[in-house]
Amino acid sequence: MVVGFTGTREGMTLEQKRVVDEILEMWSPQLLRHGDCVGADHDAHVLAYQRGILVDLHPPIVPTHRAFCNRLYPNVSVVWPEKDYLKRDREIVDNSDKLIATPKEFFDKTRSGTWYTVRYAFKTWDLLDRVAVVYPDGTTSRFV
C-alpha cells in the first residue's frame, strides 16, 4: 500500500504526530509520499523513518520551504521531478492508495495546499474510506 501525506508547513502538533503514527501502524504502508516541505512533511518523514517505511518525495519547484529530506534520511526511495505546488499535490494523490492530512485548521480553508489536496482526493477517489484528516487536537475525520 502507498500512502500520500499532506500537512501544514507549521508542523504537526504532538497530538497529530501521535495519531499519524497510529495510522501508519494500522495501515502498514510500504511507501509514503509527501511534498518534501518543512513542517508536517518533515514530521511525517521522521515517523516513516522510525517505522522503516520508504518515502518518495514530490518537491515543489520553488525551494523556499523545502525540507530536503533526501539529504537527511536514508529511507528515500525516489525524488520526483520538481513541480508547481498544486501539480505535485495532485501527483501525490494520483499515485497513492490512501491519504493522511494534518491541517492547522479545524475547517476546510481556501488557499491552503493541505485542504486543496484533501478536496482533490475526495473529488478523485470514489471511495471516501481512503482519507484520514487529523486535526490539531488529534481528533480525526477518518474515512478509513
N, C-alpha and C positions, 0 to 999 in steps of 0.2 A: 504494500500500500504506500502511496505517496501522499503526503500531507503538505498543503500550502499554508503559509503563515503570513499574516499582515498585522501590523500594530503601530502604535504611536511612536514617534521619534523621541518622545519624552521618556520612554522606557516603561516597562511593566511595573505595577505595584507588587508588593510582596504577595498579596492575595492572588493576583493574576499569575505570577510565577508558579505558585503552589498548584493552582488549578490547571494551568497549561501542562505542568509536569505530570499531573494525574491523567490528563487526557492523552498525553504521549505514551504513558504506561498502558492505558486502556486500549488505544488504537494500535500500538506497536508498529509504527511505520518503518519501512526500510529506508525511506528517504524523506527529508524535509526540504521544502523550497521556501526561500524568503528573498526579500529585496535588498539585502546587504546594506541597510541603513543603520545609523546609530540608534540607540534606544531599544525598542522592543524586538526588532530583528536580531540585534546582537544578543539580547537576553535569551531569545528562543534558541539561538545558535549554541549558547553555553549549555542550555538544558539538553539539547540534542547531543552535544559533545559528551556530556556526563552520562548519557544513556547509550553511547556508541552508535548513534544514528548518523548516517551520511547526510550531507547537505549540498544542495545545488543553490548557487547564488544567481540572482537575477538583478544585477546592479543597474542603478539609474545612469543616464547619460551625463547628468550634472553631479559631480562627485562631492559637492558641498557637505552633504550629510552622510556620506558613505562610510561604513564601518570597516571595510576591507578585511572581513573575517577570514579570507583565504590566507592572509599574512599572519593571522593569529592562531588558527586552529588547523590541525591536520585532517579533520574529518570532512573536508570539502571535496566533493566528487567532481563537479563541473562548475565553471564560472561562465555563464551565458553571456552573449554579447550585450554591451550596454544599450539601454533603450530609454525612451521617454518614460516618465513615471507611470502614466496610465497604461501604456502599452505593456510594460513589464508586469504591472499588476494583473492585467488580463492574461498574460502568458503564464503567470503563476497558477491562476485558476484553471486555465485550459489544460495544464499539464499535471494537475493534481486530482486525487480521488476525493479528498476532503479538505476543509479549510478551518483553521483556527484564527480568530481575530481578537485582538486586545485593544479596543479603542480607549481613548482617555475620557470619553463622554458616555453617558447612560442612554443616549438617544442618537438616532441617525442624524448626521450633520452633513450638509452640503459642503463642498470644498474641503473634504477630508479624504485623503488617499485610502485610509483604513476603511471608512464607510463606503467609498466608491467600490472597493474590492468586494466587500460583503454584498452590496447591491448587484454587482456584476455576477457573483456566484449564484445568487438567488435567481437572477434572470436567465443564466446559462444552464444551470442544472435543474432538471425537472423534479428531482427528489431533494427536499429540504433537509433530509436526515444527514446531510453531508457537511453541515456548517455548525461550528461552536463559537458563539460570541461570548467572550469572557470580560465582564465589566470590571471597573477599577476595584470594587469591593469583593471581587471573586465570585459573585453570582453569575449565572450563565443563562443564556438563551440557547439551550442545547438542542440541536436538531440532529441528534446522533442516534 
